[in-house]
Amino acid sequence: MLLRFLRQLTLQSWRLLSLSNRYPFEVVSGRPFVEQVGEWVADVFYDILPEAGFEVRDEQIYMAYQVERAYADKKTIFAEAGVGTGKTLVYLLYAVCYARYTGKPAVVACADESLIEQLAKPEGDLAKLARHLDLTVDARLGKSQDRYLCLQKLDDARLGYADTELYKDIYESLPPFVLKTEALQSFHAYGDRKEYPDLDDAQWGRIGWDSFRDCFVCDKRHRCGMTLSREHYRKAADIVICSHDFYMEHVWTYESRKREGQLPLLPEHSSVVFDEGHLLESAAQKALTYRIKHAAFEELVTRLLKNEIRESLAVQIDLAIEYSELLFEALAARSTKVAGSDRMEIAADAALLRAVSQLDVVLERIEEDLVFESELFNLDGYQLRIVEEHLEMMRTALGLFAGPTPPICWTHDSPTGLTLVIMPRTVREVLGERVFAKPMPIVFSSATLSSGDSFGYIADSLGGASYLSFSVPSPYDYPERMKVTIPRANQASILEESARTSWKTEAALAAVKRTDGGALMLFPTREELAAFKAAYERTGGLSERKFLFEGDREITVLISEFQRDRDSVLCAVTLWEGLDVPGPSLSAAIMWSLPYPPGDPVFGAKRKEAADPYQEVDLPYMLLRFRQGIGRLIRSREDRGEIVVLEPALQTDEALAAHLRAALPLGVELGFE
């Protein structure tokens, strides 16, 4: 009895000690916890950080009090805070404390993978918390599946591509436990895209995971780098950092993974922060899609033929493979490339719809036969469930494609064949039910969330019925620090595409030459980046500058090199948002053209529904990205530099110029030269 009492007393003492060490402040029982967090946050911004050399920012403190409301009431908040507000520190402080209070980590979802790395980098905001607040944060990266090496695809690549030696070297560099039995404690994560920085995007595409990998039946799944990484980040105590795409994939697959006996992609969490939250809709649209590929379907159902199945089922499987092949031949013949997009438009006709119907009828017969087959116990139950899930997905997608109100559809080509992508017209219902309906704090953080002083547009498009909101401007002196230049072009230099490219290249290189520091060149599409790259190489380049092109190497490696080399030029398509490079390494931001949306099926559907497509779709999208692009330039009070917009239309289109002036920070003017 005495031993048991002492043991309970020791356990109770340990729990009290653990509780006192859990928070960076002394918790007073009986008082609202979030209120106490707010008092500590005020101390941090008014006293602790200023003593470490940080300035007191009224905008940051105002934001902190607003975010406190969201955590106290467990509500959604749209937090629009200008560049330099210090919004990341605000939401991290609340997210960490609330995670420890609830015993569940927070999720911070960034716009893309490069921003994940920026948040976690040695000089990032998480490192600042550890250094100045003596606060150790257990934050782990939950990267998207396509950022990891696929062992099955690597096997194919080292045997089937021209540069097989490259892939053989990667294969031989794999950890020993991948290729042979090793003790469990020797396992560790590997295969991250950034571990192969010198591979271009095409080379990585041959060995990186894709959505048609059937991981559930892969014999290497327990030694897969993606699986090991997932086991690591799921154990995070404070924060899991992921991308918007990955969070939406978690939402979209949550129920199906539970049905299949799999863990959801992300652990149960206490709050969500969507950094660059204005981009969540596009991530949701991307995630909430059905994807059908002939090669993946054929590989999946062919496995059934290796079992002892009835002849009638085998005949139906062979017929389904034949009809699937015919369908994709029909799709290829009716798919048209869209400029500025990797999505191809589909010209649907009666023949294509017949091909869809033929395949759907056979898939229905296979589903019925599988019910009977399962009762004979000839098939492995786990494998059978995978096939049934895939067939159900295909029939749902084909039903939508041929339905009375067709969804948004397109095809996408790759080295492994054509993919049919089918997307619901709206994501509002899914987000409203699976994200916003949950009683938890949800923070949308960005410098650009409102439209016309209202948050109604973004709230409605995302399905947020009830929300808090606020807007606070940037503390920076933009009129003193930022110059916006529109180079003038004569009519002859912009009539033809080749002449226009030559003029833009000349103007861009002139802007780079007059820059005392590094330059960021932003392109709306990969085609425009490729056109500049070809034109730049024809000119012989600038010997005193190093040009870095997105796609040549892994993007976070390029960003790191750009930060280190203050005379380099980074040319990118995906860095209009989120890139944070203070100092002379980024002294000019050059926009190759105004970032209008592409003419692909997604935006085509939005335009069809709009009364005035230009005013309701194209212009708002462009202005939002334009505001984000100019936000890359001034990242600290000491920064100064030039924005260069290579858009000849601004010389004659006064209405367009007026829209751009209104999008600029107060006091900054457009200058034509």
C-alpha positions, 0 to 999 in steps of 0.5 A: 500500500505504501509503495502504491501511494509513493508511486501515485505521489511520484506520478502526480508530481511528474504530471505537475512538473510536466504541466509547468514546463509545457507552457512558456508562462505560468498558467493560473487555474480558473482563468480562460487559457487563451486570455492568458496566452494573449497576456503572454503574447503582449509581453513578447511583443512589448518587452521580450522581443524589443529587448532582443533588438526587435521593434515594437510594431503596432500592426503586429500587436493589433493582429495578435488581439484579433487572432486571440478572438479566433482561438477564444471562440474557436472560429474562422478568421480572415487575417489580412496583414500587410508585408512586414507586419510580422504575422507569422510570429503571431499565429505561431505563438497562439498555435503552439500554446493552443496545441499544448493546451489541447494535446494535439498539434496545430497544422500550418499549411503553406501555399507550396513546398518552397514556403514550407522550407522557408518557415523551417529554415535555420533563420526562419520564424521558428528559429527566432522563437527558439532563440529569443523566447527560449521556446523549443518547438517540435515542428515537423514537415509533412510534405506532399507525396509527389515530393518523394522518390517512388522505388517502383518508378526508380526501378522502371527508370534505371532500366527504361530511360536514356539517362539510365546511369543517372538513375542507377547512381540514385538507386545505389545511393539508397539507404542499406535497409531499402535493398536488404533486411536491416534492424528496425532502429536503423530506419530513417526518412529519405528520398525527399526531392531536395536530396536530388537538387541537380535533377530537373523537373522532367528527370524527377518526374520519372522517379517521383511519386504520382497519384497513380501509384498503388502504394497499398499493395507495394511490397516496398511500402514499409521501407519507403521514404514517404512512409517513414517521413509520414511516421515521423511528422505524425508524432509532432507535439506542436506543429505539422507544416504542410502545403495547401495541396497536402491539407486538401488531399487529407480532407478529400481522402479522409473518409476513404482512407478510414474505410481502407483501414489506413490512417489519415494523411494528417493527425488529429489537430487542434487548429489550422493556419492557412498561410497565403490563405487566398490560394486555398481555393485553387489547392482545393480544386486541385485536390477534389478531383477524380483522375483516370489513367488507362495504364493504372487501370490496366495494371490494377485489374490485370492482377485479378487475372493472376488469381483463380477467378471465373471465366466470365469475370476474366472475359469482362476484365479483358473487355474493360481493358479494351474499352478503356484503351479505346476511350483514351484514344478518343480522348487523345484525338479530342484534346487540344493544348491550352497556351499557358497551361498543362491542361488540355481542353476536351471537345466532347461529342457523341462518339466520346460519350458512347465510349464512356458509356461502353466502359461504364457498362462493363465496369458495372458488370465487373463490380457485380461479379466481384460481389459473387467472387468475394463469396468464393474467397478466391481473392485476397480481401485486401487486394479486392477492396483496393480494386473495388475502391478504384472501380467505384471512383472510375464509375463516379467520375465517368458518371459525372463526365456524361451527366446532364451537367458536366463538371470541369474536365481536362486531360493531362499528358505525361511520359506514362500516358494521358490522364483524364481529370474531372473536377467538381464545379465548386468546392464550397460544399466540401470545405464548408462541411469538412473544414469550416464546420469543425469547432476549431480555430482556423486562421487565413493569413495573407496580405491580400484577402479582401476585395473592395474592403470586403471579405465576402468574395473569398468567404463565399468561394470557400464556403465559410458562412460564419467568420471573423475578419480584420485588415491591417496595413504594412508598416513600411514606407513604400513611397520612399522605398519602392519605384515602379517602372513601365518601359516604353515600347514602340509599335514595331517592337510588339506587333509579332510575338518574336519581336515582343519577346526580343523587346522584353528580353532587352528591357529585362536585361537593362533592368537587371544591369541597373540593379544594385543587387539581385533580381527576381523575374516573375513569369505567368507561365512556363512557356513565357519563362522558356521563351525568355530563357531561349532569348537570353541564351541567344544574347550570350547572357550577362557575364557578371550575373548568374541566372537561375531558372525554375525547373533546372533544379529543385526550387528550394535549392535555387532559392538558397543559392539566390539568397547567398549570391546577391548578384544572381537573377532568379527566374520563376513561375511559382514565386509570385507569393510567399518568397521572403528574401530581404536585403540586396539579394532581391533589389528588383522584381521584374514582371515579364507580363501581367499575371492573367489566369490561363485559358484552361477549362477551370477558368473557362468554366468561371468565365462562362458563369460570369456576366462580365468575365474580364471584370469578374474573373480575369481582372481580380485574379491578375490584380491579386497576383500583381499585389502579391508579386510586388510584395516580394520586393520590400521585406524589411524597413531597410529594403529598397528597389524597383518593380519593372512591369514589361506590359506595353498595353499600359501605354495606351490602356488608361483603364488598366493603368488605373487598376494597377495604380489602385493596387499599388501601396498608397503613395507609390506611382506608375512611372513610364520610361 
